[in-house]
Amino acid sequence: MKRFLITILVILGVVYYKNREINAIHEFYAVEDEE
C-alpha cells in the first residue's frame, strides 16, 4: 500500500512538472508574439 501511494505521488509530481513546463513555453511564445 505504501508503495502504491509513493507511485501516485511520483506520477502527480511528474504531471505537475510537465504542466509547469508547458505553461512556461506558452508564456514564452506569448511574449514573442507581442513584439
DSSP file (Angstrom, degrees, kcal/mol; ACC not computed):
  #  RESIDUE AA STRUCTURE BP1 BP2  ACC     N-H-->O    O-->H-N    N-H-->O    O-->H-N    TCO  KAPPA ALPHA  PHI   PSI    X-CA   Y-CA   Z-CA
    1    1 A M     >        0   0    0      0, 0.0     4,-2.1     0, 0.0     5,-0.2   0.000 360.0 360.0 360.0 -42.8    0.0    0.0    0.0
    2    2 A K  H  >  +     0   0    0      1,-0.2     4,-2.3     2,-0.2     5,-0.2   0.908 360.0  51.6 -62.2 -40.8    2.8    2.4    0.9
    3    3 A R  H  > S+     0   0    0      1,-0.2     4,-2.2     2,-0.2    -1,-0.2   0.886 107.4  53.5 -62.4 -38.8    4.5    1.6   -2.4
    4    4 A F  H  > S+     0   0    0      2,-0.2     4,-2.0     1,-0.2    -1,-0.2   0.911 108.9  48.4 -62.3 -44.3    1.2    2.4   -4.2
    5    5 A L  H  X S+     0   0    0     -4,-2.1     4,-2.4     1,-0.2    -2,-0.2   0.898 110.2  51.5 -64.5 -40.9    0.9    5.8   -2.5
    6    6 A I  H  X S+     0   0    0     -4,-2.3     4,-2.4     1,-0.2    -1,-0.2   0.904 108.1  52.8 -62.8 -40.4    4.6    6.7   -3.4
    7    7 A T  H  X S+     0   0    0     -4,-2.2     4,-2.5     2,-0.2    -2,-0.2   0.920 109.3  48.9 -60.9 -43.9    3.8    5.8   -7.0
    8    8 A I  H  X S+     0   0    0     -4,-2.0     4,-2.8     1,-0.2     5,-0.2   0.921 110.6  50.8 -61.9 -44.2    0.8    8.1   -7.1
    9    9 A L  H  X S+     0   0    0     -4,-2.4     4,-2.4     1,-0.2    -1,-0.2   0.909 110.6  49.1 -60.9 -41.8    2.9   10.9   -5.6
   10   10 A V  H  X S+     0   0    0     -4,-2.4     4,-2.4     2,-0.2    -1,-0.2   0.931 111.9  48.2 -63.3 -45.8    5.6   10.4   -8.2
   11   11 A I  H  X S+     0   0    0     -4,-2.5     4,-2.7     1,-0.2    -2,-0.2   0.927 112.2  49.0 -62.0 -45.1    3.1   10.5  -11.0
   12   12 A L  H  X S+     0   0    0     -4,-2.8     4,-2.8     1,-0.2    -1,-0.2   0.906 110.6  51.6 -60.8 -41.1    1.5   13.6   -9.7
   13   13 A G  H  X S+     0   0    0     -4,-2.4     4,-2.4    -5,-0.2    -1,-0.2   0.913 111.2  46.7 -61.7 -43.5    4.9   15.3   -9.3
   14   14 A V  H  X S+     0   0    0     -4,-2.4     4,-2.6     2,-0.2    -2,-0.2   0.927 113.4  48.4 -65.3 -45.1    5.7   14.4  -13.0
   15   15 A V  H  X S+     0   0    0     -4,-2.7     4,-2.5     1,-0.2    -2,-0.2   0.923 112.5  49.0 -61.2 -44.8    2.4   15.7  -14.2
   16   16 A Y  H  X S+     0   0    0     -4,-2.8     4,-2.1     1,-0.2    -1,-0.2   0.917 112.3  48.2 -61.2 -44.4    2.7   18.9  -12.2
   17   17 A Y  H  X S+     0   0    0     -4,-2.4     4,-2.1     2,-0.2    -1,-0.2   0.908 111.3  49.9 -63.3 -42.7    6.3   19.5  -13.5
   18   18 A K  H  X S+     0   0    0     -4,-2.6     4,-2.5     1,-0.2    -2,-0.2   0.916 109.8  51.2 -62.7 -43.2    5.2   18.9  -17.1
   19   19 A N  H  X S+     0   0    0     -4,-2.5     4,-2.5     1,-0.2    -1,-0.2   0.899 109.7  49.9 -61.6 -41.0    2.3   21.3  -16.8
   20   20 A R  H  X S+     0   0    0     -4,-2.1     4,-2.2     2,-0.2    -1,-0.2   0.904 110.7  50.3 -62.7 -41.0    4.6   24.0  -15.4
   21   21 A E  H  X S+     0   0    0     -4,-2.1     4,-1.9     2,-0.2    -2,-0.2   0.919 111.1  48.2 -63.4 -44.5    7.0   23.4  -18.4
   22   22 A I  H  X S+     0   0    0     -4,-2.5     4,-2.3     1,-0.2    -2,-0.2   0.909 111.1  50.8 -63.4 -43.2    4.1   23.7  -20.9
   23   23 A N  H  X S+     0   0    0     -4,-2.5     4,-2.5     1,-0.2    -1,-0.2   0.895 108.8  51.7 -61.8 -40.3    2.9   26.9  -19.2
   24   24 A A  H  X S+     0   0    0     -4,-2.2     4,-2.1     1,-0.2    -1,-0.2   0.895 109.6  49.7 -63.6 -39.8    6.4   28.4  -19.4
   25   25 A I  H  X S+     0   0    0     -4,-1.9     4,-2.3     2,-0.2    -2,-0.2   0.913 110.6  49.9 -65.2 -42.9    6.6   27.6  -23.1
   26   26 A H  H  X S+     0   0    0     -4,-2.3     4,-2.4     1,-0.2    -2,-0.2   0.914 110.7  49.4 -61.9 -43.1    3.2   29.2  -23.7
   27   27 A E  H  X S+     0   0    0     -4,-2.5     4,-2.2     1,-0.2    -1,-0.2   0.895 109.4  52.8 -62.8 -39.4    4.3   32.4  -21.8
   28   28 A F  H  X S+     0   0    0     -4,-2.1     4,-2.0     1,-0.2    -2,-0.2   0.922 111.5  45.1 -62.3 -44.8    7.5   32.5  -23.9
   29   29 A Y  H  X S+     0   0    0     -4,-2.3     4,-2.3     2,-0.2    -1,-0.2   0.875 109.6  55.7 -67.7 -36.4    5.5   32.3  -27.1
   30   30 A A  H  X S+     0   0    0     -4,-2.4     4,-1.4     1,-0.2    -1,-0.2   0.912 108.8  47.6 -61.3 -42.3    3.0   34.9  -25.9
   31   31 A V  H  X S+     0   0    0     -4,-2.2     4,-0.8     1,-0.2    -1,-0.2   0.901 110.4  52.5 -64.8 -40.7    5.9   37.3  -25.2
   32   32 A E  H >< S+     0   0    0     -4,-2.0     3,-0.6     1,-0.2    -2,-0.2   0.893 106.7  53.2 -62.0 -40.3    7.4   36.6  -28.7
   33   33 A D  H 3< S+     0   0    0     -4,-2.3    -1,-0.2     1,-0.2    -2,-0.2   0.826  99.6  62.7 -66.2 -32.3    4.0   37.4  -30.4
   34   34 A E  H 3<        0   0    0     -4,-1.4    -1,-0.2     1,-0.3    -2,-0.2   0.807 360.0 360.0 -65.9 -29.4    3.8   40.8  -28.7
   35   35 A E    <<        0   0    0     -4,-0.8    -1,-0.3    -3,-0.6    -2,-0.1   0.504 360.0 360.0 -72.6 360.0    6.9   42.1  -30.4
